[in-house]
């Protein structure tokens, strides 16, 4: 009997110790608009596994796909107010805090992920990262490859003229809005989670996004023309708030950043592997895949680079110089 009591007490003490350790640990919520099974979801699951393993369970990620915590803007605001949350975003959104960053989301800026990611490792970007931190934004991962953005629509698009009068869902950032408008479309900003319903109800005529996101969002059920305009090589970042990340130890921060970088490398592998498979699935679902001459789209989109007087002088030339190295 005494042994049973000692065993029960020992078990209770162990359970209490484990509960205390869990309370003492760090939990970070990861919010994203993408659906389970899409590349973003696969990458954050890999990140969560690596971080749990590396930290011995002391740092855990809770995953919230499909806009469960709100839109990208909603989550970013939560983070800046001190919440323990991170989300995937683009420098097109971060341009609201540091205008020069918007150029990295410019149309047809580069066809090379390697060249673009070299900018994110540059002294120029590190300076912008400091400016973001001063505004309350903490970059957690800066090497996520979201993919090349194309257009799925309810009618075929072979030239910029075909986009005239078409309402195209875009994220609510000024660079993509201007890019779609420069190519002839009518940009219609809305959260990704609202786009399927808007497409099915005829509120919009098309959605631009990388192929895996278009397929994962089932937009091919409502729109049967996949137009491979490839207007934007979409690199992304995961961000949180300085208010939360400044409370973490240097060791924990390093662990979070290191595993985030490794997860970003995994995203690049996925982006390279998935496109052909997705195109075949689209064709099987009755989608017509159109490969237009992108030169007219590129020429029309170049007008965007003259529309940001708030940029530093010579910024476009500076970035092109770095991309060509």
HELIX and SHEET records of a PDB file:
HELIX    1   1 UNK A    2  UNK A   24  1                                  23    
HELIX    2   2 UNK A   39  UNK A   54  1                                  16    
HELIX    3   3 UNK A   72  UNK A   80  1                                   9    
HELIX    4   4 UNK A   91  UNK A   94  1                                   4    
HELIX    5   5 UNK A   99  UNK A  105  5                                   7    
HELIX    6   6 UNK A  113  UNK A  120  1                                   8    
HELIX    7   7 UNK A  123  UNK A  134  1                                  12    
HELIX    8   8 UNK A  160  UNK A  163  5                                   4    
HELIX    9   9 UNK A  174  UNK A  182  1                                   9    
HELIX   10  10 UNK A  192  UNK A  194  5                                   3    
HELIX   11  11 UNK A  195  UNK A  200  1                                   6    
HELIX   12  12 UNK A  211  UNK A  216  1                                   6    
HELIX   13  13 UNK A  219  UNK A  221  5                                   3    
HELIX   14  14 UNK A  242  UNK A  245  1                                   4    
HELIX   15  15 UNK A  250  UNK A  284  1                                  35    
HELIX   16  16 UNK A  295  UNK A  301  1                                   7    
HELIX   17  17 UNK A  302  UNK A  306  5                                   5    
HELIX   18  18 UNK A  315  UNK A  323  1                                   9    
SHEET    1   A 8 UNK A  59  UNK A  64  0                                        
SHEET    2   A 8 UNK A  26  UNK A  31  1                                        
SHEET    3   A 8 UNK A  85  UNK A  89  1                                        
SHEET    4   A 8 UNK A 225  UNK A 241 -1                                        
SHEET    5   A 8 UNK A 137  UNK A 153 -1                                        
SHEET    6   A 8 UNK A 206  UNK A 210 -1                                        
SHEET    7   A 8 UNK A 167  UNK A 170  1                                        
SHEET    8   A 8 UNK A 186  UNK A 189  1                                        
SHEET    1   B 5 UNK A  59  UNK A  64  0                                        
SHEET    2   B 5 UNK A  26  UNK A  31  1                                        
SHEET    3   B 5 UNK A  85  UNK A  89  1                                        
SHEET    4   B 5 UNK A 225  UNK A 241 -1                                        
SHEET    5   B 5 UNK A 288  UNK A 290  1                                        
END                                                                             
